[in-house]
Amino acid sequence: MTTSVLPEDTADRFAAARQVADAVLFEGYVLYPYRASAAKNQLRWQFGVLVPPHWGADSAEHSFQRTECLMEPRSGARLSAELRFLRAQRRTIQRRCEDGGFETVAELELPDRVLVPWDEGVEERVTLAAEISKLTGEGVTVPFTRPAREETEPVHDADGHLVGRLVRHSAAIDGRVRLTASELDGPCAVFRLTATVENTSDWQPDDAGADRAAALPRSLVGAHLFLGLSAGAFLSMTDPPEWARGAVADCRNEHAWPVLAGASGRADVMLSAPIILEDHPAIAPESPGALYDALEIDEILALRTAALTDQEKREARGTDPRAAEVIELADTMPPEVLERLHGAVRALREVTGPGPAAPDEFAPDVPGTRPDTPWWDPESDRSVDPVRDRITIDGRSVGAGSRVLLRPGLRRTDAQDLFLQGRTAHVEAVLHDVDGGVHLAVTVEGDPGVDIRREQGRFLYFQPDEVAPLEEM
């Protein structure tokens, strides 16, 4: 059986989840500082590498992935699947000789970049679709082959003169995708779907000491699987309904983690990835583009990349087109885009239940809760005001502007508190948390950065029993 074209509606649903899948596919593709010579880039592609079965018997990498999940297909439903992986192709650099021939070199310098040898990743896809009824019994197996190939790309200087070429070698890869389904006992039409992806290449290393680099061109890199139902739904494997928990626990997933994907609230697409994800994973809307680095923090990486020297940027541009895109992204990022990377709070939510009655027309000086403001926002409750509120400590009223003596309590574990013991400070605000606790925001007298702290709202915080009131100046 050969691969098939996905139905248009299924392809659209897969596209909605493809941004997350791309992050899985290119995780660890090229790591900061985005140069081939960097130590971090000597071991790439950490996840989802399916190696040839005759290599790496003692390694942590495997030749297959197994996904099992539960689905409730409707009558006549079809299942579509799409396997995606990267194929590593070796790129060598050749310089043009005076006699018109070419010689292999370690690097080739150009005005805007330095070309070096590198393993590039080429995206590959294998698609198939079948009716659910065809998946029972032996199921459906789709073998695939990617033959070996070699291609060259000329390299010209700024004046258009031929100065060298890139030579790319790709090794042959063989594999197969197998889908089977079995109906579970019970009143509902629930099926256990098993999807297996295997590297079936017959390549064997020349000697027992062949390293990982020898196997990578013959491996499925970053392999992951999309599964889609034309009618019906998948069950969440991380938060299944109570009646399905036993059946979910019986599913066996090896080197893969299936989660619901696509738009939140839908359950007709499953993404089986080599890393742990939550249901309906999504890329942060603030992220300006792919940075490829594992566990990336966009703001730090963008700033560090922009700070690379001109020579380092030339080397990164010559390493890989995707690395060159990262350099361009960091160099041209507008300030307002960089500002969005500074942080976002998503865990807080608005309270949907009934709250205190609000006046018909909100007035700033009328106590009460604004119904259109999140519960955690100070503006939601006018009965508290960090600037005007005062509390009583040792029989004296303390609020913004008061002077206090700092005496950190035993509950603290920060070594910095040793230097604050006995220091005097100014109270900047009295804060009430949602649990009824009170905290004093203070700035230390004599701190040369106090004006910056006030401007940025970066205060030190103490509880009332950790300060003693002083006479006002």
C-alpha beads as a LAMMPS data file, in Angstrom:
LAMMPS data file: protein, C-alpha beads

473 atoms
472 bonds

1 atom types
1 bond types

-500.0 500.0 xlo xhi
-500.0 500.0 ylo yhi
-500.0 500.0 zlo zhi

Masses

1 110.0

Atoms # bond

1 1 1 0.000 0.000 0.000
2 1 1 1.352 3.454 -0.840
3 1 1 0.954 6.699 1.027
4 1 1 -2.207 8.673 0.412
5 1 1 -3.195 12.310 0.286
6 1 1 -4.963 13.571 3.385
7 1 1 -8.551 14.763 3.013
8 1 1 -8.723 18.558 2.778
9 1 1 -10.663 19.008 6.036
10 1 1 -8.189 16.790 7.912
11 1 1 -5.219 18.680 6.469
12 1 1 -6.785 21.922 7.719
13 1 1 -7.223 20.504 11.226
14 1 1 -3.630 19.265 11.256
15 1 1 -2.479 22.712 10.138
16 1 1 -4.050 24.256 13.250
17 1 1 -1.752 22.114 15.416
18 1 1 1.294 22.256 13.173
19 1 1 2.968 25.182 14.961
20 1 1 3.394 23.046 18.066
21 1 1 4.448 20.076 15.928
22 1 1 7.091 22.256 14.275
23 1 1 8.500 23.081 17.696
24 1 1 8.729 19.336 18.376
25 1 1 10.258 18.661 14.964
26 1 1 12.980 21.304 15.288
27 1 1 13.649 21.003 19.029
28 1 1 17.421 21.072 19.410
29 1 1 17.969 21.616 15.668
30 1 1 20.558 24.360 16.252
31 1 1 21.427 25.694 19.698
32 1 1 22.592 29.105 20.863
33 1 1 25.047 30.630 19.893
34 1 1 23.890 29.084 16.582
35 1 1 27.373 28.258 15.297
36 1 1 28.440 24.820 14.113
37 1 1 31.670 25.194 16.117
38 1 1 29.840 25.694 19.444
39 1 1 30.223 22.800 21.886
40 1 1 26.429 22.651 22.358
41 1 1 25.963 21.920 18.661
42 1 1 28.137 18.830 18.715
43 1 1 25.189 16.834 20.094
44 1 1 21.936 17.882 18.462
45 1 1 18.450 16.468 18.023
46 1 1 17.866 15.181 21.523
47 1 1 14.309 13.864 21.082
48 1 1 12.495 11.411 18.840
49 1 1 15.512 9.950 17.020
50 1 1 14.556 6.531 15.620
51 1 1 17.852 4.855 14.721
52 1 1 18.454 1.839 12.442
53 1 1 17.613 -1.375 14.337
54 1 1 21.146 -2.796 13.910
55 1 1 22.814 0.178 15.574
56 1 1 22.897 1.314 19.166
57 1 1 21.616 -1.753 20.951
58 1 1 23.166 -0.370 24.145
59 1 1 22.199 3.259 23.528
60 1 1 19.243 5.199 24.940
61 1 1 17.752 5.643 21.463
62 1 1 15.364 3.236 19.809
63 1 1 14.246 2.133 16.370
64 1 1 10.481 2.515 16.959
65 1 1 7.688 4.488 18.615
66 1 1 4.450 2.961 19.834
67 1 1 1.328 5.036 20.453
68 1 1 -1.883 3.743 21.996
69 1 1 -4.944 5.881 22.647
70 1 1 -8.720 5.581 22.850
71 1 1 -11.201 6.919 20.327
72 1 1 -14.956 7.023 19.812
73 1 1 -15.435 7.077 16.031
74 1 1 -18.851 7.595 14.530
75 1 1 -20.291 5.263 11.923
76 1 1 -18.299 5.383 8.680
77 1 1 -15.487 7.450 10.181
78 1 1 -12.037 7.479 8.624
79 1 1 -8.729 7.798 10.410
80 1 1 -5.973 9.900 8.860
81 1 1 -2.351 9.809 9.974
82 1 1 0.686 11.893 9.140
83 1 1 4.210 10.957 10.186
84 1 1 6.701 13.829 10.183
85 1 1 10.438 13.623 10.737
86 1 1 13.693 15.262 9.725
87 1 1 16.214 13.603 7.473
88 1 1 19.765 14.624 8.297
89 1 1 21.829 15.350 5.192
90 1 1 25.593 15.895 5.360
91 1 1 26.814 19.141 3.853
92 1 1 30.475 19.499 2.923
93 1 1 32.210 22.627 1.648
94 1 1 34.367 22.746 -1.498
95 1 1 36.503 25.625 -2.775
96 1 1 37.022 26.238 -6.482
97 1 1 40.640 25.697 -7.557
98 1 1 42.551 27.682 -10.158
99 1 1 42.372 24.749 -12.582
100 1 1 38.560 24.797 -12.395
101 1 1 38.267 21.805 -10.086
102 1 1 37.064 21.714 -6.479
103 1 1 38.721 20.728 -3.201
104 1 1 37.025 19.963 0.123
105 1 1 37.863 22.528 2.805
106 1 1 37.032 23.119 6.476
107 1 1 35.479 26.521 5.761
108 1 1 34.813 29.018 3.004
109 1 1 34.765 32.708 3.901
110 1 1 32.350 35.075 2.196
111 1 1 31.696 38.747 2.998
112 1 1 28.434 38.035 4.830
113 1 1 28.975 34.514 6.174
114 1 1 31.444 31.691 6.827
115 1 1 30.355 28.357 5.336
116 1 1 31.306 25.232 7.293
117 1 1 30.361 21.516 7.193
118 1 1 27.013 20.835 8.836
119 1 1 24.180 18.323 9.112
120 1 1 21.071 19.951 7.656
121 1 1 17.552 18.732 8.391
122 1 1 15.055 18.134 5.591
123 1 1 11.417 17.673 6.554
124 1 1 9.800 14.427 5.410
125 1 1 6.139 13.346 5.622
126 1 1 4.323 10.048 5.261
127 1 1 0.523 10.225 5.107
128 1 1 -2.187 7.565 5.055
129 1 1 -5.943 7.302 5.575
130 1 1 -8.266 4.361 6.090
131 1 1 -11.764 3.547 7.304
132 1 1 -11.932 2.447 10.932
133 1 1 -13.351 -0.914 9.848
134 1 1 -10.146 -1.573 7.850
135 1 1 -7.989 -1.108 10.945
136 1 1 -9.328 -4.087 12.865
137 1 1 -7.480 -7.397 12.624
138 1 1 -4.111 -6.975 10.934
139 1 1 -4.741 -3.275 10.339
140 1 1 -2.992 -1.150 7.729
141 1 1 0.777 -1.045 7.179
142 1 1 2.471 1.547 4.958
143 1 1 6.165 1.012 4.153
144 1 1 8.164 3.988 2.893
145 1 1 11.617 4.548 1.405
146 1 1 13.759 7.632 1.000
147 1 1 16.567 6.744 -1.426
148 1 1 20.137 7.998 -1.154
149 1 1 20.960 11.093 -3.151
150 1 1 23.673 13.688 -3.750
151 1 1 23.246 17.253 -4.927
152 1 1 25.426 20.321 -5.295
153 1 1 24.745 24.031 -4.927
154 1 1 27.100 26.641 -6.409
155 1 1 28.451 29.400 -4.171
156 1 1 29.166 32.847 -5.629
157 1 1 30.893 35.864 -4.112
158 1 1 29.472 39.396 -3.995
159 1 1 30.600 40.007 -7.615
160 1 1 28.863 36.880 -8.886
161 1 1 32.060 34.851 -9.370
162 1 1 31.907 31.109 -8.654
163 1 1 34.099 30.514 -5.583
164 1 1 32.944 27.100 -4.405
165 1 1 30.027 24.771 -3.908
166 1 1 28.014 22.962 -1.262
167 1 1 27.830 19.183 -1.639
168 1 1 24.957 17.458 0.150
169 1 1 24.809 13.702 0.753
170 1 1 21.658 11.916 1.936
171 1 1 21.683 8.264 2.987
172 1 1 18.849 5.840 2.281
173 1 1 16.138 5.466 4.923
174 1 1 13.482 2.747 5.135
175 1 1 10.589 2.618 7.556
176 1 1 6.950 1.776 8.044
177 1 1 3.832 3.033 9.773
178 1 1 1.307 0.517 11.101
179 1 1 -2.215 1.284 12.355
180 1 1 -4.490 -1.196 14.110
181 1 1 -7.681 -0.795 16.138
182 1 1 -9.623 -3.072 18.453
183 1 1 -13.058 -2.427 19.959
184 1 1 -13.282 -2.535 23.743
185 1 1 -15.969 -4.452 25.633
186 1 1 -18.805 -2.278 26.873
187 1 1 -21.960 -0.467 25.805
188 1 1 -20.109 2.319 23.955
189 1 1 -18.276 2.012 20.649
190 1 1 -14.790 2.729 22.027
191 1 1 -11.671 1.564 20.180
192 1 1 -8.073 1.255 21.248
193 1 1 -5.913 2.607 18.430
194 1 1 -2.318 1.416 18.117
195 1 1 0.075 3.330 15.854
196 1 1 3.637 2.089 15.406
197 1 1 6.428 3.933 13.597
198 1 1 9.561 1.920 12.823
199 1 1 12.939 2.518 11.239
200 1 1 13.483 -0.644 9.174
201 1 1 16.773 0.344 7.488
202 1 1 19.144 -2.604 7.078
203 1 1 22.262 -0.427 7.490
204 1 1 24.879 -1.811 9.830
205 1 1 27.965 0.066 11.058
206 1 1 31.316 -1.006 9.678
207 1 1 32.646 -1.550 13.188
208 1 1 31.294 -1.799 16.703
209 1 1 32.705 1.620 17.572
210 1 1 30.574 3.591 15.105
211 1 1 29.266 6.682 16.879
212 1 1 25.886 8.404 16.825
213 1 1 26.972 10.704 13.997
214 1 1 27.232 7.676 11.686
215 1 1 23.638 6.638 12.450
216 1 1 21.961 10.057 12.241
217 1 1 21.767 10.286 8.409
218 1 1 19.912 6.946 8.448
219 1 1 17.564 7.889 11.313
220 1 1 14.117 9.401 11.602
221 1 1 14.877 12.589 13.564
222 1 1 12.241 14.303 15.712
223 1 1 9.658 11.732 14.648
224 1 1 6.068 12.456 15.674
225 1 1 2.610 11.498 14.482
226 1 1 -0.644 13.318 13.754
227 1 1 -3.869 11.306 14.071
228 1 1 -7.225 12.671 12.941
229 1 1 -10.826 11.395 12.908
230 1 1 -13.230 12.508 10.203
231 1 1 -16.136 11.960 12.614
232 1 1 -15.947 11.249 16.331
233 1 1 -13.485 12.072 19.077
234 1 1 -10.337 10.910 20.843
235 1 1 -10.290 10.611 24.622
236 1 1 -7.771 12.573 26.644
237 1 1 -4.956 10.325 27.852
238 1 1 -3.998 12.712 30.663
239 1 1 -7.476 13.590 31.932
240 1 1 -9.887 10.889 30.708
241 1 1 -13.499 10.564 31.842
242 1 1 -13.908 8.431 34.951
243 1 1 -15.428 5.488 33.074
244 1 1 -12.386 5.278 30.764
245 1 1 -9.562 5.539 33.310
246 1 1 -8.979 1.801 33.472
247 1 1 -8.821 1.439 29.693
248 1 1 -6.459 4.421 29.439
249 1 1 -4.187 2.865 32.073
250 1 1 -4.012 -0.297 29.959
251 1 1 -2.696 1.614 26.917
252 1 1 1.001 1.135 26.244
253 1 1 2.940 4.097 24.903
254 1 1 6.636 3.642 24.218
255 1 1 8.893 6.583 23.317
256 1 1 5.776 8.635 22.501
257 1 1 3.225 10.761 24.375
258 1 1 -0.226 11.312 22.789
259 1 1 -2.218 14.455 23.619
260 1 1 -5.267 16.195 22.193
261 1 1 -4.148 18.870 19.726
262 1 1 -5.566 21.704 17.697
263 1 1 -8.127 24.249 18.833
264 1 1 -9.115 24.065 22.499
265 1 1 -12.395 22.228 23.019
266 1 1 -11.944 19.943 20.012
267 1 1 -11.026 16.278 20.305
268 1 1 -10.706 15.082 16.704
269 1 1 -6.905 15.483 16.416
270 1 1 -4.207 13.735 18.450
271 1 1 -0.499 14.602 18.428
272 1 1 1.849 11.825 19.520
273 1 1 5.206 13.407 20.321
274 1 1 8.520 12.179 21.760
275 1 1 8.277 14.728 24.593
276 1 1 5.680 15.226 27.330
277 1 1 3.026 17.798 26.449
278 1 1 -0.312 18.871 27.882
279 1 1 -3.602 18.570 26.020
280 1 1 -4.031 21.308 23.404
281 1 1 -0.453 22.618 23.670
282 1 1 0.144 26.018 22.105
283 1 1 3.037 28.304 21.312
284 1 1 3.071 31.492 23.390
285 1 1 1.567 34.279 21.256
286 1 1 4.400 36.575 22.370
287 1 1 7.077 34.375 20.720
288 1 1 8.314 36.239 17.623
289 1 1 9.742 33.177 15.871
290 1 1 11.509 29.853 16.253
291 1 1 14.724 29.968 18.297
292 1 1 15.234 26.170 18.271
293 1 1 17.128 26.049 21.576
294 1 1 15.966 23.433 24.103
295 1 1 13.876 24.905 26.967
296 1 1 14.256 28.278 25.323
297 1 1 13.508 31.556 27.069
298 1 1 12.814 33.904 24.169
299 1 1 13.840 37.162 25.854
300 1 1 17.226 35.909 27.053
301 1 1 18.053 34.180 23.771
302 1 1 17.021 37.189 21.694
303 1 1 19.157 39.550 23.773
304 1 1 22.173 37.236 23.790
305 1 1 21.897 36.603 20.059
306 1 1 21.727 40.329 19.318
307 1 1 24.892 40.769 21.427
308 1 1 27.001 38.325 19.355
309 1 1 30.002 39.867 17.619
310 1 1 29.880 40.510 13.878
311 1 1 32.270 37.601 13.287
312 1 1 30.116 35.255 15.384
313 1 1 27.050 36.311 13.407
314 1 1 28.885 35.617 10.128
315 1 1 29.676 32.107 11.380
316 1 1 26.050 31.560 12.444
317 1 1 24.719 32.720 9.058
318 1 1 27.044 30.271 7.353
319 1 1 26.051 27.405 9.633
320 1 1 22.460 27.007 8.452
321 1 1 19.678 29.066 6.822
322 1 1 17.566 28.622 9.969
323 1 1 20.411 29.947 12.123
324 1 1 20.684 32.903 9.755
325 1 1 16.965 33.586 10.274
326 1 1 17.497 33.674 14.049
327 1 1 20.299 36.226 13.658
328 1 1 18.103 38.365 11.412
329 1 1 15.214 38.072 13.857
330 1 1 17.318 39.238 16.817
331 1 1 18.889 42.099 14.850
332 1 1 15.587 43.480 13.534
333 1 1 13.228 42.865 16.466
334 1 1 11.256 46.056 17.245
335 1 1 11.376 47.257 20.875
336 1 1 7.650 46.652 21.349
337 1 1 8.062 42.994 20.322
338 1 1 11.004 42.514 22.701
339 1 1 8.977 44.146 25.482
340 1 1 6.266 41.491 25.097
341 1 1 8.847 38.787 25.860
342 1 1 9.454 40.170 29.343
343 1 1 6.684 38.057 30.861
344 1 1 2.994 37.204 30.885
345 1 1 0.704 35.811 33.590
346 1 1 -1.710 33.142 32.331
347 1 1 -2.499 31.120 35.465
348 1 1 -4.743 33.788 36.973
349 1 1 -8.348 33.691 35.891
350 1 1 -11.418 35.818 36.364
351 1 1 -13.947 34.805 38.983
352 1 1 -17.177 33.865 37.254
353 1 1 -19.310 33.413 40.335
354 1 1 -21.425 36.146 41.934
355 1 1 -19.520 38.840 43.806
356 1 1 -20.420 41.816 45.965
357 1 1 -23.106 44.011 44.522
358 1 1 -21.703 46.877 42.452
359 1 1 -23.275 50.303 42.051
360 1 1 -25.269 50.932 38.891
361 1 1 -22.628 53.359 37.647
362 1 1 -19.094 52.904 38.908
363 1 1 -17.531 55.914 40.620
364 1 1 -13.864 55.903 41.721
365 1 1 -14.712 56.929 45.292
366 1 1 -17.469 54.366 45.843
367 1 1 -16.382 51.120 47.594
368 1 1 -17.314 47.949 45.755
369 1 1 -16.136 45.409 43.229
370 1 1 -15.941 46.135 39.532
371 1 1 -17.602 43.187 37.740
372 1 1 -15.445 43.582 34.612
373 1 1 -12.105 43.382 36.451
374 1 1 -10.225 40.145 37.375
375 1 1 -10.301 39.264 41.064
376 1 1 -6.521 39.571 41.395
377 1 1 -6.397 43.128 40.017
378 1 1 -6.202 45.780 42.817
379 1 1 -8.713 47.829 40.808
380 1 1 -11.348 45.147 41.431
381 1 1 -11.852 46.230 45.050
382 1 1 -11.842 49.904 45.994
383 1 1 -11.981 49.012 49.687
384 1 1 -8.206 48.531 49.640
385 1 1 -5.607 51.087 48.556
386 1 1 -1.892 50.213 48.891
387 1 1 -0.945 53.901 49.058
388 1 1 -3.564 55.077 51.602
389 1 1 -4.027 51.953 53.741
390 1 1 -2.459 51.871 57.206
391 1 1 -2.015 49.169 59.826
392 1 1 -1.215 49.265 63.543
393 1 1 2.140 47.886 64.738
394 1 1 3.137 48.103 68.419
395 1 1 0.292 50.574 68.964
396 1 1 1.421 52.933 66.176
397 1 1 -0.102 53.586 62.772
398 1 1 2.125 52.527 59.848
399 1 1 1.547 53.221 56.162
400 1 1 3.191 54.651 53.055
401 1 1 5.852 57.155 54.138
402 1 1 6.446 55.612 57.578
403 1 1 9.964 54.779 58.766
404 1 1 10.529 51.296 60.175
405 1 1 13.358 49.210 61.602
406 1 1 13.882 45.899 59.754
407 1 1 14.164 42.730 61.810
408 1 1 13.671 39.721 59.484
409 1 1 11.942 36.804 61.155
410 1 1 13.019 33.198 61.582
411 1 1 10.701 32.055 58.778
412 1 1 13.061 33.532 56.177
413 1 1 15.812 31.578 54.389
414 1 1 17.387 34.293 52.215
415 1 1 21.017 34.998 53.173
416 1 1 20.522 38.606 52.067
417 1 1 18.378 39.171 55.170
418 1 1 21.560 39.049 57.281
419 1 1 22.573 42.376 55.718
420 1 1 19.142 43.912 56.289
421 1 1 18.953 43.125 59.995
422 1 1 18.762 46.425 61.908
423 1 1 18.583 48.639 58.788
424 1 1 16.016 51.418 58.529
425 1 1 13.564 51.605 55.657
426 1 1 10.659 53.595 54.231
427 1 1 7.259 51.952 53.744
428 1 1 6.102 52.405 50.143
429 1 1 2.786 50.528 50.299
430 1 1 0.584 48.332 52.461
431 1 1 -0.532 45.270 50.503
432 1 1 -3.285 42.754 51.279
433 1 1 -3.142 39.317 49.642
434 1 1 -6.132 37.154 48.719
435 1 1 -5.621 34.987 51.813
436 1 1 -6.017 37.941 54.183
437 1 1 -2.294 38.433 54.848
438 1 1 -0.647 41.859 55.083
439 1 1 2.733 42.765 53.589
440 1 1 4.757 45.963 53.714
441 1 1 6.616 47.042 50.573
442 1 1 9.733 48.949 51.651
443 1 1 12.873 50.615 50.323
444 1 1 16.053 50.648 52.420
445 1 1 17.447 54.005 53.500
446 1 1 20.810 54.710 51.909
447 1 1 20.164 52.451 48.898
448 1 1 21.646 54.337 45.881
449 1 1 19.155 52.616 43.563
450 1 1 16.043 53.596 45.497
451 1 1 14.709 55.874 42.728
452 1 1 15.011 53.085 40.167
453 1 1 13.303 50.661 42.546
454 1 1 10.394 53.035 42.994
455 1 1 10.071 53.620 39.266
456 1 1 10.055 49.905 38.507
457 1 1 8.068 48.847 41.576
458 1 1 10.837 46.508 42.734
459 1 1 10.500 46.584 46.525
460 1 1 11.473 44.412 49.473
461 1 1 8.572 42.844 51.345
462 1 1 8.158 42.238 55.069
463 1 1 5.320 41.114 57.294
464 1 1 4.178 43.364 60.161
465 1 1 5.955 41.312 62.852
466 1 1 9.268 41.795 61.009
467 1 1 9.415 45.580 61.417
468 1 1 9.309 48.078 64.288
469 1 1 7.895 51.602 63.834
470 1 1 10.292 54.558 64.155
471 1 1 9.723 58.226 64.748
472 1 1 8.830 60.129 61.569
473 1 1 11.545 62.419 60.283

Bonds

1 1 1 2
2 1 2 3
3 1 3 4
4 1 4 5
5 1 5 6
6 1 6 7
7 1 7 8
8 1 8 9
9 1 9 10
10 1 10 11
11 1 11 12
12 1 12 13
13 1 13 14
14 1 14 15
15 1 15 16
16 1 16 17
17 1 17 18
18 1 18 19
19 1 19 20
20 1 20 21
21 1 21 22
22 1 22 23
23 1 23 24
24 1 24 25
25 1 25 26
26 1 26 27
27 1 27 28
28 1 28 29
29 1 29 30
30 1 30 31
31 1 31 32
32 1 32 33
33 1 33 34
34 1 34 35
35 1 35 36
36 1 36 37
37 1 37 38
38 1 38 39
39 1 39 40
40 1 40 41
41 1 41 42
42 1 42 43
43 1 43 44
44 1 44 45
45 1 45 46
46 1 46 47
47 1 47 48
48 1 48 49
49 1 49 50
50 1 50 51
51 1 51 52
52 1 52 53
53 1 53 54
54 1 54 55
55 1 55 56
56 1 56 57
57 1 57 58
58 1 58 59
59 1 59 60
60 1 60 61
61 1 61 62
62 1 62 63
63 1 63 64
64 1 64 65
65 1 65 66
66 1 66 67
67 1 67 68
68 1 68 69
69 1 69 70
70 1 70 71
71 1 71 72
72 1 72 73
73 1 73 74
74 1 74 75
75 1 75 76
76 1 76 77
77 1 77 78
78 1 78 79
79 1 79 80
80 1 80 81
81 1 81 82
82 1 82 83
83 1 83 84
84 1 84 85
85 1 85 86
86 1 86 87
87 1 87 88
88 1 88 89
89 1 89 90
90 1 90 91
91 1 91 92
92 1 92 93
93 1 93 94
94 1 94 95
95 1 95 96
96 1 96 97
97 1 97 98
98 1 98 99
99 1 99 100
100 1 100 101
101 1 101 102
102 1 102 103
103 1 103 104
104 1 104 105
105 1 105 106
106 1 106 107
107 1 107 108
108 1 108 109
109 1 109 110
110 1 110 111
111 1 111 112
112 1 112 113
113 1 113 114
114 1 114 115
115 1 115 116
116 1 116 117
117 1 117 118
118 1 118 119
119 1 119 120
120 1 120 121
121 1 121 122
122 1 122 123
123 1 123 124
124 1 124 125
125 1 125 126
126 1 126 127
127 1 127 128
128 1 128 129
129 1 129 130
130 1 130 131
131 1 131 132
132 1 132 133
133 1 133 134
134 1 134 135
135 1 135 136
136 1 136 137
137 1 137 138
138 1 138 139
139 1 139 140
140 1 140 141
141 1 141 142
142 1 142 143
143 1 143 144
144 1 144 145
145 1 145 146
146 1 146 147
147 1 147 148
148 1 148 149
149 1 149 150
150 1 150 151
151 1 151 152
152 1 152 153
153 1 153 154
154 1 154 155
155 1 155 156
156 1 156 157
157 1 157 158
158 1 158 159
159 1 159 160
160 1 160 161
161 1 161 162
162 1 162 163
163 1 163 164
164 1 164 165
165 1 165 166
166 1 166 167
167 1 167 168
168 1 168 169
169 1 169 170
170 1 170 171
171 1 171 172
172 1 172 173
173 1 173 174
174 1 174 175
175 1 175 176
176 1 176 177
177 1 177 178
178 1 178 179
179 1 179 180
180 1 180 181
181 1 181 182
182 1 182 183
183 1 183 184
184 1 184 185
185 1 185 186
186 1 186 187
187 1 187 188
188 1 188 189
189 1 189 190
190 1 190 191
191 1 191 192
192 1 192 193
193 1 193 194
194 1 194 195
195 1 195 196
196 1 196 197
197 1 197 198
198 1 198 199
199 1 199 200
200 1 200 201
201 1 201 202
202 1 202 203
203 1 203 204
204 1 204 205
205 1 205 206
206 1 206 207
207 1 207 208
208 1 208 209
209 1 209 210
210 1 210 211
211 1 211 212
212 1 212 213
213 1 213 214
214 1 214 215
215 1 215 216
216 1 216 217
217 1 217 218
218 1 218 219
219 1 219 220
220 1 220 221
221 1 221 222
222 1 222 223
223 1 223 224
224 1 224 225
225 1 225 226
226 1 226 227
227 1 227 228
228 1 228 229
229 1 229 230
230 1 230 231
231 1 231 232
232 1 232 233
233 1 233 234
234 1 234 235
235 1 235 236
236 1 236 237
237 1 237 238
238 1 238 239
239 1 239 240
240 1 240 241
241 1 241 242
242 1 242 243
243 1 243 244
244 1 244 245
245 1 245 246
246 1 246 247
247 1 247 248
248 1 248 249
249 1 249 250
250 1 250 251
251 1 251 252
252 1 252 253
253 1 253 254
254 1 254 255
255 1 255 256
256 1 256 257
257 1 257 258
258 1 258 259
259 1 259 260
260 1 260 261
261 1 261 262
262 1 262 263
263 1 263 264
264 1 264 265
265 1 265 266
266 1 266 267
267 1 267 268
268 1 268 269
269 1 269 270
270 1 270 271
271 1 271 272
272 1 272 273
273 1 273 274
274 1 274 275
275 1 275 276
276 1 276 277
277 1 277 278
278 1 278 279
279 1 279 280
280 1 280 281
281 1 281 282
282 1 282 283
283 1 283 284
284 1 284 285
285 1 285 286
286 1 286 287
287 1 287 288
288 1 288 289
289 1 289 290
290 1 290 291
291 1 291 292
292 1 292 293
293 1 293 294
294 1 294 295
295 1 295 296
296 1 296 297
297 1 297 298
298 1 298 299
299 1 299 300
300 1 300 301
301 1 301 302
302 1 302 303
303 1 303 304
304 1 304 305
305 1 305 306
306 1 306 307
307 1 307 308
308 1 308 309
309 1 309 310
310 1 310 311
311 1 311 312
312 1 312 313
313 1 313 314
314 1 314 315
315 1 315 316
316 1 316 317
317 1 317 318
318 1 318 319
319 1 319 320
320 1 320 321
321 1 321 322
322 1 322 323
323 1 323 324
324 1 324 325
325 1 325 326
326 1 326 327
327 1 327 328
328 1 328 329
329 1 329 330
330 1 330 331
331 1 331 332
332 1 332 333
333 1 333 334
334 1 334 335
335 1 335 336
336 1 336 337
337 1 337 338
338 1 338 339
339 1 339 340
340 1 340 341
341 1 341 342
342 1 342 343
343 1 343 344
344 1 344 345
345 1 345 346
346 1 346 347
347 1 347 348
348 1 348 349
349 1 349 350
350 1 350 351
351 1 351 352
352 1 352 353
353 1 353 354
354 1 354 355
355 1 355 356
356 1 356 357
357 1 357 358
358 1 358 359
359 1 359 360
360 1 360 361
361 1 361 362
362 1 362 363
363 1 363 364
364 1 364 365
365 1 365 366
366 1 366 367
367 1 367 368
368 1 368 369
369 1 369 370
370 1 370 371
371 1 371 372
372 1 372 373
373 1 373 374
374 1 374 375
375 1 375 376
376 1 376 377
377 1 377 378
378 1 378 379
379 1 379 380
380 1 380 381
381 1 381 382
382 1 382 383
383 1 383 384
384 1 384 385
385 1 385 386
386 1 386 387
387 1 387 388
388 1 388 389
389 1 389 390
390 1 390 391
391 1 391 392
392 1 392 393
393 1 393 394
394 1 394 395
395 1 395 396
396 1 396 397
397 1 397 398
398 1 398 399
399 1 399 400
400 1 400 401
401 1 401 402
402 1 402 403
403 1 403 404
404 1 404 405
405 1 405 406
406 1 406 407
407 1 407 408
408 1 408 409
409 1 409 410
410 1 410 411
411 1 411 412
412 1 412 413
413 1 413 414
414 1 414 415
415 1 415 416
416 1 416 417
417 1 417 418
418 1 418 419
419 1 419 420
420 1 420 421
421 1 421 422
422 1 422 423
423 1 423 424
424 1 424 425
425 1 425 426
426 1 426 427
427 1 427 428
428 1 428 429
429 1 429 430
430 1 430 431
431 1 431 432
432 1 432 433
433 1 433 434
434 1 434 435
435 1 435 436
436 1 436 437
437 1 437 438
438 1 438 439
439 1 439 440
440 1 440 441
441 1 441 442
442 1 442 443
443 1 443 444
444 1 444 445
445 1 445 446
446 1 446 447
447 1 447 448
448 1 448 449
449 1 449 450
450 1 450 451
451 1 451 452
452 1 452 453
453 1 453 454
454 1 454 455
455 1 455 456
456 1 456 457
457 1 457 458
458 1 458 459
459 1 459 460
460 1 460 461
461 1 461 462
462 1 462 463
463 1 463 464
464 1 464 465
465 1 465 466
466 1 466 467
467 1 467 468
468 1 468 469
469 1 469 470
470 1 470 471
471 1 471 472
472 1 472 473
